[in-house]
Amino acid sequence: MELDDLLSTETAAIAAVTAAVFSPRTRETIRRGAVLGVAGVLKLGDVVAGAARGATRGVRGEETMPTPSAAKPDGGGSSGTRSPRRSAPVTRGARGEPTPPAPPAAL
């Protein structure tokens, strides 16, 4: 075996692959890199799809969806006032079961 055979590109590649196969630390690093790479590709796909949706929405002239805080500034319905009807407080009986509210008194 000559010195040129030991320093060839193929021999170096085989040595690197062998080291990766038998080294737990290297396998873990390669696995982590693969997982992060796949996650990055999926995130990039989401960003591109969202940008394409926004672009098509802009071309069509559709309104953008309002943010939840802009849609409901008071946290209530569309009229801005709260409903006058309120639920009766739940009372508990002797065994801890909820009891129904009393019927309204007749006038």
Backbone atoms as SQL, in Angstrom:
CREATE TABLE atoms (id INTEGER PRIMARY KEY, chain TEXT, resi INTEGER, resn TEXT, atom TEXT, x REAL, y REAL, z REAL);
INSERT INTO atoms VALUES
  (1, 'A', 1, 'MET', 'N', 0.847, -1.162, 0.000),
  (2, 'A', 1, 'MET', 'CA', 0.000, 0.000, 0.000),
  (3, 'A', 1, 'MET', 'C', 0.899, 1.233, 0.000),
  (4, 'A', 2, 'GLU', 'N', 0.636, 2.144, -0.885),
  (5, 'A', 2, 'GLU', 'CA', 1.458, 3.326, -1.012),
  (6, 'A', 2, 'GLU', 'C', 0.888, 4.476, -0.202),
  (7, 'A', 3, 'LEU', 'N', 1.671, 5.514, -0.053),
  (8, 'A', 3, 'LEU', 'CA', 1.259, 6.693, 0.693),
  (9, 'A', 3, 'LEU', 'C', 0.124, 7.413, -0.026),
  (10, 'A', 4, 'ASP', 'N', 0.117, 7.400, -1.332),
  (11, 'A', 4, 'ASP', 'CA', -0.948, 8.038, -2.108),
  (12, 'A', 4, 'ASP', 'C', -2.297, 7.363, -1.852),
  (13, 'A', 5, 'ASP', 'N', -2.314, 6.056, -1.614),
  (14, 'A', 5, 'ASP', 'CA', -3.552, 5.341, -1.320),
  (15, 'A', 5, 'ASP', 'C', -4.127, 5.776, 0.023),
  (16, 'A', 6, 'LEU', 'N', -3.275, 6.045, 0.998),
  (17, 'A', 6, 'LEU', 'CA', -3.742, 6.458, 2.316),
  (18, 'A', 6, 'LEU', 'C', -4.248, 7.892, 2.324),
  (19, 'A', 7, 'LEU', 'N', -3.799, 8.723, 1.421),
  (20, 'A', 7, 'LEU', 'CA', -4.176, 10.128, 1.389),
  (21, 'A', 7, 'LEU', 'C', -5.208, 10.441, 0.315),
  (22, 'A', 8, 'SER', 'N', -5.809, 9.453, -0.284),
  (23, 'A', 8, 'SER', 'CA', -6.794, 9.704, -1.336),
  (24, 'A', 8, 'SER', 'C', -8.109, 10.218, -0.732),
  (25, 'A', 9, 'THR', 'N', -8.908, 10.840, -1.566),
  (26, 'A', 9, 'THR', 'CA', -10.191, 11.407, -1.139),
  (27, 'A', 9, 'THR', 'C', -11.160, 10.314, -0.705),
  (28, 'A', 10, 'GLU', 'N', -11.158, 9.207, -1.430),
  (29, 'A', 10, 'GLU', 'CA', -12.068, 8.107, -1.080),
  (30, 'A', 10, 'GLU', 'C', -11.739, 7.524, 0.279),
  (31, 'A', 11, 'THR', 'N', -10.477, 7.383, 0.576),
  (32, 'A', 11, 'THR', 'CA', -10.066, 6.828, 1.866),
  (33, 'A', 11, 'THR', 'C', -10.456, 7.768, 2.995),
  (34, 'A', 12, 'ALA', 'N', -10.305, 9.060, 2.799),
  (35, 'A', 12, 'ALA', 'CA', -10.688, 10.030, 3.823),
  (36, 'A', 12, 'ALA', 'C', -12.193, 10.013, 4.059),
  (37, 'A', 13, 'ALA', 'N', -12.965, 9.890, 2.989),
  (38, 'A', 13, 'ALA', 'CA', -14.417, 9.834, 3.130),
  (39, 'A', 13, 'ALA', 'C', -14.844, 8.576, 3.872),
  (40, 'A', 14, 'ILE', 'N', -14.221, 7.452, 3.560),
  (41, 'A', 14, 'ILE', 'CA', -14.551, 6.194, 4.242),
  (42, 'A', 14, 'ILE', 'C', -14.184, 6.289, 5.717),
  (43, 'A', 15, 'ALA', 'N', -13.067, 6.899, 6.028),
  (44, 'A', 15, 'ALA', 'CA', -12.658, 7.061, 7.427),
  (45, 'A', 15, 'ALA', 'C', -13.633, 7.959, 8.182),
  (46, 'A', 16, 'ALA', 'N', -14.105, 9.031, 7.546),
  (47, 'A', 16, 'ALA', 'CA', -15.054, 9.934, 8.197),
  (48, 'A', 16, 'ALA', 'C', -16.392, 9.245, 8.451),
  (49, 'A', 17, 'VAL', 'N', -16.852, 8.470, 7.478),
  (50, 'A', 17, 'VAL', 'CA', -18.115, 7.749, 7.653),
  (51, 'A', 17, 'VAL', 'C', -17.985, 6.700, 8.744),
  (52, 'A', 18, 'THR', 'N', -16.880, 6.001, 8.786),
  (53, 'A', 18, 'THR', 'CA', -16.656, 4.998, 9.824),
  (54, 'A', 18, 'THR', 'C', -16.630, 5.645, 11.203),
  (55, 'A', 19, 'ALA', 'N', -15.969, 6.778, 11.319),
  (56, 'A', 19, 'ALA', 'CA', -15.940, 7.486, 12.602),
  (57, 'A', 19, 'ALA', 'C', -17.337, 7.940, 13.007),
  (58, 'A', 20, 'ALA', 'N', -18.133, 8.385, 12.047),
  (59, 'A', 20, 'ALA', 'CA', -19.490, 8.828, 12.357),
  (60, 'A', 20, 'ALA', 'C', -20.372, 7.668, 12.785),
  (61, 'A', 21, 'VAL', 'N', -20.188, 6.535, 12.158),
  (62, 'A', 21, 'VAL', 'CA', -21.013, 5.368, 12.490),
  (63, 'A', 21, 'VAL', 'C', -20.710, 4.862, 13.897),
  (64, 'A', 22, 'PHE', 'N', -19.455, 4.878, 14.277),
  (65, 'A', 22, 'PHE', 'CA', -19.077, 4.300, 15.567),
  (66, 'A', 22, 'PHE', 'C', -18.981, 5.323, 16.696),
  (67, 'A', 23, 'SER', 'N', -19.201, 6.582, 16.448),
  (68, 'A', 23, 'SER', 'CA', -19.113, 7.600, 17.485),
  (69, 'A', 23, 'SER', 'C', -20.517, 8.056, 17.887),
  (70, 'A', 24, 'PRO', 'N', -20.934, 7.788, 19.120),
  (71, 'A', 24, 'PRO', 'CA', -22.272, 8.221, 19.554),
  (72, 'A', 24, 'PRO', 'C', -22.431, 9.740, 19.529),
  (73, 'A', 25, 'ARG', 'N', -21.376, 10.454, 19.862),
  (74, 'A', 25, 'ARG', 'CA', -21.447, 11.907, 19.879),
  (75, 'A', 25, 'ARG', 'C', -21.669, 12.455, 18.465),
  (76, 'A', 26, 'THR', 'N', -20.985, 11.899, 17.502),
  (77, 'A', 26, 'THR', 'CA', -21.136, 12.338, 16.112),
  (78, 'A', 26, 'THR', 'C', -22.517, 11.979, 15.580),
  (79, 'A', 27, 'ARG', 'N', -22.996, 10.781, 15.911),
  (80, 'A', 27, 'ARG', 'CA', -24.351, 10.389, 15.481),
  (81, 'A', 27, 'ARG', 'C', -25.394, 11.325, 16.058),
  (82, 'A', 28, 'GLU', 'N', -25.236, 11.697, 17.330),
  (83, 'A', 28, 'GLU', 'CA', -26.195, 12.611, 17.961),
  (84, 'A', 28, 'GLU', 'C', -26.167, 13.981, 17.286),
  (85, 'A', 29, 'THR', 'N', -24.981, 14.450, 16.965),
  (86, 'A', 29, 'THR', 'CA', -24.849, 15.748, 16.293),
  (87, 'A', 29, 'THR', 'C', -25.478, 15.708, 14.906),
  (88, 'A', 30, 'ILE', 'N', -25.246, 14.643, 14.170),
  (89, 'A', 30, 'ILE', 'CA', -25.836, 14.509, 12.830),
  (90, 'A', 30, 'ILE', 'C', -27.358, 14.422, 12.931),
  (91, 'A', 31, 'ARG', 'N', -27.847, 13.674, 13.903),
  (92, 'A', 31, 'ARG', 'CA', -29.292, 13.523, 14.082),
  (93, 'A', 31, 'ARG', 'C', -29.922, 14.869, 14.444),
  (94, 'A', 32, 'ARG', 'N', -29.287, 15.605, 15.361),
  (95, 'A', 32, 'ARG', 'CA', -29.810, 16.912, 15.763),
  (96, 'A', 32, 'ARG', 'C', -29.811, 17.871, 14.574),
  (97, 'A', 33, 'GLY', 'N', -28.766, 17.837, 13.789),
  (98, 'A', 33, 'GLY', 'CA', -28.709, 18.686, 12.601),
  (99, 'A', 33, 'GLY', 'C', -29.791, 18.343, 11.604),
  (100, 'A', 34, 'ALA', 'N', -30.061, 17.059, 11.438),
  (101, 'A', 34, 'ALA', 'CA', -31.116, 16.646, 10.511),
  (102, 'A', 34, 'ALA', 'C', -32.482, 17.110, 11.004),
  (103, 'A', 35, 'VAL', 'N', -32.734, 16.972, 12.308),
  (104, 'A', 35, 'VAL', 'CA', -34.027, 17.390, 12.862),
  (105, 'A', 35, 'VAL', 'C', -34.204, 18.895, 12.725),
  (106, 'A', 36, 'LEU', 'N', -33.170, 19.653, 13.066),
  (107, 'A', 36, 'LEU', 'CA', -33.270, 21.108, 12.946),
  (108, 'A', 36, 'LEU', 'C', -33.394, 21.536, 11.483),
  (109, 'A', 37, 'GLY', 'N', -32.737, 20.814, 10.589),
  (110, 'A', 37, 'GLY', 'CA', -32.854, 21.123, 9.168),
  (111, 'A', 37, 'GLY', 'C', -34.258, 20.900, 8.652),
  (112, 'A', 38, 'VAL', 'N', -34.874, 19.793, 9.037),
  (113, 'A', 38, 'VAL', 'CA', -36.243, 19.506, 8.607),
  (114, 'A', 38, 'VAL', 'C', -37.202, 20.532, 9.199),
  (115, 'A', 39, 'ALA', 'N', -37.006, 20.888, 10.475),
  (116, 'A', 39, 'ALA', 'CA', -37.868, 21.900, 11.101),
  (117, 'A', 39, 'ALA', 'C', -37.730, 23.241, 10.388),
  (118, 'A', 40, 'GLY', 'N', -36.520, 23.593, 9.998),
  (119, 'A', 40, 'GLY', 'CA', -36.307, 24.837, 9.269),
  (120, 'A', 40, 'GLY', 'C', -36.990, 24.837, 7.921),
  (121, 'A', 41, 'VAL', 'N', -36.936, 23.715, 7.231),
  (122, 'A', 41, 'VAL', 'CA', -37.591, 23.614, 5.922),
  (123, 'A', 41, 'VAL', 'C', -39.109, 23.723, 6.082),
  (124, 'A', 42, 'LEU', 'N', -39.672, 23.099, 7.115),
  (125, 'A', 42, 'LEU', 'CA', -41.117, 23.194, 7.345),
  (126, 'A', 42, 'LEU', 'C', -41.525, 24.625, 7.686),
  (127, 'A', 43, 'LYS', 'N', -40.737, 25.301, 8.513),
  (128, 'A', 43, 'LYS', 'CA', -41.032, 26.682, 8.876),
  (129, 'A', 43, 'LYS', 'C', -40.941, 27.585, 7.645),
  (130, 'A', 44, 'LEU', 'N', -39.941, 27.360, 6.824),
  (131, 'A', 44, 'LEU', 'CA', -39.793, 28.137, 5.598),
  (132, 'A', 44, 'LEU', 'C', -41.002, 27.933, 4.684),
  (133, 'A', 45, 'GLY', 'N', -41.497, 26.695, 4.613),
  (134, 'A', 45, 'GLY', 'CA', -42.687, 26.423, 3.810),
  (135, 'A', 45, 'GLY', 'C', -43.900, 27.172, 4.330),
  (136, 'A', 46, 'ASP', 'N', -44.052, 27.245, 5.664),
  (137, 'A', 46, 'ASP', 'CA', -45.165, 27.996, 6.245),
  (138, 'A', 46, 'ASP', 'C', -45.058, 29.485, 5.927),
  (139, 'A', 47, 'VAL', 'N', -43.849, 30.021, 6.017),
  (140, 'A', 47, 'VAL', 'CA', -43.651, 31.446, 5.734),
  (141, 'A', 47, 'VAL', 'C', -43.947, 31.746, 4.271),
  (142, 'A', 48, 'VAL', 'N', -43.463, 30.901, 3.368),
  (143, 'A', 48, 'VAL', 'CA', -43.703, 31.122, 1.934),
  (144, 'A', 48, 'VAL', 'C', -45.191, 31.000, 1.622),
  (145, 'A', 49, 'ALA', 'N', -45.859, 30.013, 2.208),
  (146, 'A', 49, 'ALA', 'CA', -47.293, 29.849, 1.959),
  (147, 'A', 49, 'ALA', 'C', -48.081, 31.039, 2.503),
  (148, 'A', 50, 'GLY', 'N', -47.708, 31.534, 3.679),
  (149, 'A', 50, 'GLY', 'CA', -48.389, 32.703, 4.232),
  (150, 'A', 50, 'GLY', 'C', -48.178, 33.943, 3.387),
  (151, 'A', 51, 'ALA', 'N', -46.957, 34.124, 2.899),
  (152, 'A', 51, 'ALA', 'CA', -46.682, 35.274, 2.031),
  (153, 'A', 51, 'ALA', 'C', -47.469, 35.163, 0.731),
  (154, 'A', 52, 'ALA', 'N', -47.561, 33.966, 0.185),
  (155, 'A', 52, 'ALA', 'CA', -48.330, 33.775, -1.053),
  (156, 'A', 52, 'ALA', 'C', -49.811, 34.044, -0.813),
  (157, 'A', 53, 'ARG', 'N', -50.329, 33.597, 0.334),
  (158, 'A', 53, 'ARG', 'CA', -51.738, 33.875, 0.666),
  (159, 'A', 53, 'ARG', 'C', -51.976, 35.371, 0.793),
  (160, 'A', 54, 'GLY', 'N', -51.059, 36.059, 1.460),
  (161, 'A', 54, 'GLY', 'CA', -51.192, 37.504, 1.608),
  (162, 'A', 54, 'GLY', 'C', -51.111, 38.224, 0.279),
  (163, 'A', 55, 'ALA', 'N', -50.229, 37.762, -0.591),
  (164, 'A', 55, 'ALA', 'CA', -50.094, 38.391, -1.906),
  (165, 'A', 55, 'ALA', 'C', -51.356, 38.190, -2.734),
  (166, 'A', 56, 'THR', 'N', -51.917, 36.988, -2.716),
  (167, 'A', 56, 'THR', 'CA', -53.137, 36.750, -3.489),
  (168, 'A', 56, 'THR', 'C', -54.302, 37.531, -2.901),
  (169, 'A', 57, 'ARG', 'N', -54.341, 37.659, -1.589),
  (170, 'A', 57, 'ARG', 'CA', -55.404, 38.435, -0.959),
  (171, 'A', 57, 'ARG', 'C', -55.278, 39.908, -1.347),
  (172, 'A', 58, 'GLY', 'N', -54.052, 40.405, -1.416),
  (173, 'A', 58, 'GLY', 'CA', -53.837, 41.789, -1.817),
  (174, 'A', 58, 'GLY', 'C', -54.180, 42.028, -3.276),
  (175, 'A', 59, 'VAL', 'N', -53.865, 41.061, -4.137),
  (176, 'A', 59, 'VAL', 'CA', -54.175, 41.204, -5.566),
  (177, 'A', 59, 'VAL', 'C', -55.675, 41.181, -5.785),
  (178, 'A', 60, 'ARG', 'N', -56.370, 40.348, -5.062),
  (179, 'A', 60, 'ARG', 'CA', -57.824, 40.258, -5.211),
  (180, 'A', 60, 'ARG', 'C', -58.533, 41.452, -4.588),
  (181, 'A', 61, 'GLY', 'N', -57.865, 42.160, -3.689),
  (182, 'A', 61, 'GLY', 'CA', -58.483, 43.317, -3.045),
  (183, 'A', 61, 'GLY', 'C', -59.317, 42.944, -1.843),
  (184, 'A', 62, 'GLU', 'N', -59.144, 41.752, -1.322),
  (185, 'A', 62, 'GLU', 'CA', -59.896, 41.340, -0.143),
  (186, 'A', 62, 'GLU', 'C', -59.322, 42.023, 1.086),
  (187, 'A', 63, 'GLU', 'N', -60.175, 42.214, 2.080),
  (188, 'A', 63, 'GLU', 'CA', -59.714, 42.784, 3.335),
  (189, 'A', 63, 'GLU', 'C', -58.890, 41.748, 4.084),
  (190, 'A', 64, 'THR', 'N', -57.941, 42.234, 4.828),
  (191, 'A', 64, 'THR', 'CA', -57.196, 41.320, 5.675),
  (192, 'A', 64, 'THR', 'C', -58.001, 41.070, 6.930),
  (193, 'A', 65, 'MET', 'N', -57.786, 39.941, 7.519),
  (194, 'A', 65, 'MET', 'CA', -58.514, 39.600, 8.739),
  (195, 'A', 65, 'MET', 'C', -57.996, 40.461, 9.878),
  (196, 'A', 66, 'PRO', 'N', -58.878, 41.065, 10.687),
  (197, 'A', 66, 'PRO', 'CA', -58.421, 41.895, 11.791),
  (198, 'A', 66, 'PRO', 'C', -57.810, 41.042, 12.890),
  (199, 'A', 67, 'THR', 'N', -56.961, 41.648, 13.652),
  (200, 'A', 67, 'THR', 'CA', -56.383, 40.936, 14.788),
  (201, 'A', 67, 'THR', 'C', -57.443, 40.777, 15.854),
  (202, 'A', 68, 'PRO', 'N', -57.318, 39.795, 16.719),
  (203, 'A', 68, 'PRO', 'CA', -58.345, 39.595, 17.756),
  (204, 'A', 68, 'PRO', 'C', -58.537, 40.824, 18.636),
  (205, 'A', 69, 'SER', 'N', -57.485, 41.571, 18.946),
  (206, 'A', 69, 'SER', 'CA', -57.638, 42.740, 19.801),
  (207, 'A', 69, 'SER', 'C', -58.361, 43.864, 19.061),
  (208, 'A', 70, 'ALA', 'N', -58.184, 43.960, 17.740),
  (209, 'A', 70, 'ALA', 'CA', -58.868, 44.996, 16.974),
  (210, 'A', 70, 'ALA', 'C', -60.320, 44.616, 16.723),
  (211, 'A', 71, 'ALA', 'N', -60.609, 43.346, 16.648),
  (212, 'A', 71, 'ALA', 'CA', -61.971, 42.897, 16.377),
  (213, 'A', 71, 'ALA', 'C', -62.870, 43.101, 17.581),
  (214, 'A', 72, 'LYS', 'N', -62.346, 42.903, 18.775),
  (215, 'A', 72, 'LYS', 'CA', -63.147, 43.015, 19.990),
  (216, 'A', 72, 'LYS', 'C', -62.414, 43.911, 20.987),
  (217, 'A', 73, 'PRO', 'N', -62.526, 45.243, 20.832),
  (218, 'A', 73, 'PRO', 'CA', -61.772, 46.113, 21.719),
  (219, 'A', 73, 'PRO', 'C', -62.237, 46.052, 23.163),
  (220, 'A', 74, 'ASP', 'N', -63.527, 45.799, 23.399),
  (221, 'A', 74, 'ASP', 'CA', -64.012, 45.748, 24.777),
  (222, 'A', 74, 'ASP', 'C', -64.139, 44.322, 25.283),
  (223, 'A', 75, 'GLY', 'N', -63.739, 43.350, 24.477),
  (224, 'A', 75, 'GLY', 'CA', -63.822, 41.955, 24.890),
  (225, 'A', 75, 'GLY', 'C', -65.224, 41.398, 24.786),
  (226, 'A', 76, 'GLY', 'N', -66.163, 42.157, 24.232),
  (227, 'A', 76, 'GLY', 'CA', -67.538, 41.714, 24.157),
  (228, 'A', 76, 'GLY', 'C', -68.003, 41.536, 22.738),
  (229, 'A', 77, 'GLY', 'N', -69.289, 41.737, 22.524),
  (230, 'A', 77, 'GLY', 'CA', -69.883, 41.543, 21.221),
  (231, 'A', 77, 'GLY', 'C', -69.642, 42.720, 20.305),
  (232, 'A', 78, 'SER', 'N', -70.418, 42.773, 19.211),
  (233, 'A', 78, 'SER', 'CA', -70.185, 43.806, 18.206),
  (234, 'A', 78, 'SER', 'C', -70.808, 45.141, 18.597),
  (235, 'A', 79, 'SER', 'N', -71.801, 45.170, 19.503),
  (236, 'A', 79, 'SER', 'CA', -72.457, 46.418, 19.842),
  (237, 'A', 79, 'SER', 'C', -71.664, 47.236, 20.841),
  (238, 'A', 80, 'GLY', 'N', -70.745, 46.641, 21.531),
  (239, 'A', 80, 'GLY', 'CA', -69.934, 47.376, 22.492),
  (240, 'A', 80, 'GLY', 'C', -70.575, 47.478, 23.861),
  (241, 'A', 81, 'THR', 'N', -71.775, 46.936, 24.046),
  (242, 'A', 81, 'THR', 'CA', -72.418, 46.968, 25.364),
  (243, 'A', 81, 'THR', 'C', -72.572, 45.548, 25.859),
  (244, 'A', 82, 'ARG', 'N', -72.594, 45.434, 27.144),
  (245, 'A', 82, 'ARG', 'CA', -72.771, 44.106, 27.723),
  (246, 'A', 82, 'ARG', 'C', -74.243, 43.755, 27.785),
  (247, 'A', 83, 'SER', 'N', -74.503, 42.493, 27.767),
  (248, 'A', 83, 'SER', 'CA', -75.868, 42.009, 27.856),
  (249, 'A', 83, 'SER', 'C', -76.405, 42.261, 29.262),
  (250, 'A', 84, 'PRO', 'N', -77.640, 42.775, 29.399),
  (251, 'A', 84, 'PRO', 'CA', -78.174, 43.018, 30.743),
  (252, 'A', 84, 'PRO', 'C', -78.498, 41.726, 31.482),
  (253, 'A', 85, 'ARG', 'N', -78.616, 40.639, 30.770),
  (254, 'A', 85, 'ARG', 'CA', -78.969, 39.365, 31.397),
  (255, 'A', 85, 'ARG', 'C', -77.729, 38.747, 32.005),
  (256, 'A', 86, 'ARG', 'N', -77.817, 38.412, 33.253),
  (257, 'A', 86, 'ARG', 'CA', -76.700, 37.784, 33.947),
  (258, 'A', 86, 'ARG', 'C', -77.172, 36.454, 34.504),
  (259, 'A', 87, 'SER', 'N', -76.252, 35.523, 34.568),
  (260, 'A', 87, 'SER', 'CA', -76.631, 34.219, 35.105),
  (261, 'A', 87, 'SER', 'C', -76.653, 34.283, 36.624),
  (262, 'A', 88, 'ALA', 'N', -77.527, 33.484, 37.206),
  (263, 'A', 88, 'ALA', 'CA', -77.644, 33.433, 38.662),
  (264, 'A', 88, 'ALA', 'C', -76.437, 32.706, 39.233),
  (265, 'A', 89, 'PRO', 'N', -75.999, 33.091, 40.407),
  (266, 'A', 89, 'PRO', 'CA', -74.868, 32.385, 41.005),
  (267, 'A', 89, 'PRO', 'C', -75.254, 30.947, 41.338),
  (268, 'A', 90, 'VAL', 'N', -74.301, 30.066, 41.215),
  (269, 'A', 90, 'VAL', 'CA', -74.550, 28.653, 41.496),
  (270, 'A', 90, 'VAL', 'C', -74.393, 28.438, 42.988),
  (271, 'A', 91, 'THR', 'N', -75.431, 27.898, 43.612),
  (272, 'A', 91, 'THR', 'CA', -75.353, 27.580, 45.042),
  (273, 'A', 91, 'THR', 'C', -75.209, 26.083, 45.188),
  (274, 'A', 92, 'ARG', 'N', -74.619, 25.669, 46.271),
  (275, 'A', 92, 'ARG', 'CA', -74.374, 24.246, 46.519),
  (276, 'A', 92, 'ARG', 'C', -75.259, 23.756, 47.646),
  (277, 'A', 93, 'GLY', 'N', -75.768, 22.547, 47.483),
  (278, 'A', 93, 'GLY', 'CA', -76.585, 21.918, 48.515),
  (279, 'A', 93, 'GLY', 'C', -75.720, 21.304, 49.603),
  (280, 'A', 94, 'ALA', 'N', -76.337, 20.529, 50.473),
  (281, 'A', 94, 'ALA', 'CA', -75.632, 19.930, 51.604),
  (282, 'A', 94, 'ALA', 'C', -74.571, 18.934, 51.141),
  (283, 'A', 95, 'ARG', 'N', -74.817, 18.237, 50.035),
  (284, 'A', 95, 'ARG', 'CA', -73.858, 17.242, 49.555),
  (285, 'A', 95, 'ARG', 'C', -72.919, 17.818, 48.497),
  (286, 'A', 96, 'GLY', 'N', -72.928, 19.093, 48.266),
  (287, 'A', 96, 'GLY', 'CA', -72.026, 19.712, 47.317),
  (288, 'A', 96, 'GLY', 'C', -72.528, 19.745, 45.894),
  (289, 'A', 97, 'GLU', 'N', -73.789, 19.296, 45.671),
  (290, 'A', 97, 'GLU', 'CA', -74.330, 19.318, 44.332),
  (291, 'A', 97, 'GLU', 'C', -74.933, 20.687, 44.038),
  (292, 'A', 98, 'PRO', 'N', -74.836, 21.157, 42.796),
  (293, 'A', 98, 'PRO', 'CA', -75.443, 22.464, 42.479),
  (294, 'A', 98, 'PRO', 'C', -76.948, 22.392, 42.578),
  (295, 'A', 99, 'THR', 'N', -77.536, 23.404, 43.138),
  (296, 'A', 99, 'THR', 'CA', -78.995, 23.473, 43.231),
  (297, 'A', 99, 'THR', 'C', -79.480, 24.474, 42.203),
  (298, 'A', 100, 'PRO', 'N', -80.635, 24.230, 41.602),
  (299, 'A', 100, 'PRO', 'CA', -81.136, 25.180, 40.598),
  (300, 'A', 100, 'PRO', 'C', -81.541, 26.488, 41.251),
  (301, 'A', 101, 'PRO', 'N', -81.493, 27.595, 40.518),
  (302, 'A', 101, 'PRO', 'CA', -81.911, 28.870, 41.097),
  (303, 'A', 101, 'PRO', 'C', -83.401, 28.853, 41.381),
  (304, 'A', 102, 'ALA', 'N', -83.805, 29.655, 42.372),
  (305, 'A', 102, 'ALA', 'CA', -85.215, 29.714, 42.758),
  (306, 'A', 102, 'ALA', 'C', -86.001, 30.377, 41.641),
  (307, 'A', 103, 'PRO', 'N', -87.259, 29.955, 41.436),
  (308, 'A', 103, 'PRO', 'CA', -88.081, 30.595, 40.411),
  (309, 'A', 103, 'PRO', 'C', -88.399, 32.036, 40.810),
  (310, 'A', 104, 'PRO', 'N', -88.621, 32.898, 39.825),
  (311, 'A', 104, 'PRO', 'CA', -88.929, 34.300, 40.170),
  (312, 'A', 104, 'PRO', 'C', -90.246, 34.389, 40.950),
  (313, 'A', 105, 'ALA', 'N', -90.312, 35.329, 41.884),
  (314, 'A', 105, 'ALA', 'CA', -91.496, 35.504, 42.707),
  (315, 'A', 105, 'ALA', 'C', -92.622, 36.133, 41.870),
  (316, 'A', 106, 'ALA', 'N', -93.852, 35.651, 42.084),
  (317, 'A', 106, 'ALA', 'CA', -95.005, 36.164, 41.358),
  (318, 'A', 106, 'ALA', 'C', -95.443, 37.493, 41.980),
  (319, 'A', 107, 'LEU', 'N', -95.816, 38.436, 41.151),
  (320, 'A', 107, 'LEU', 'CA', -96.247, 39.737, 41.658),
  (321, 'A', 107, 'LEU', 'C', -97.699, 39.795, 41.871);
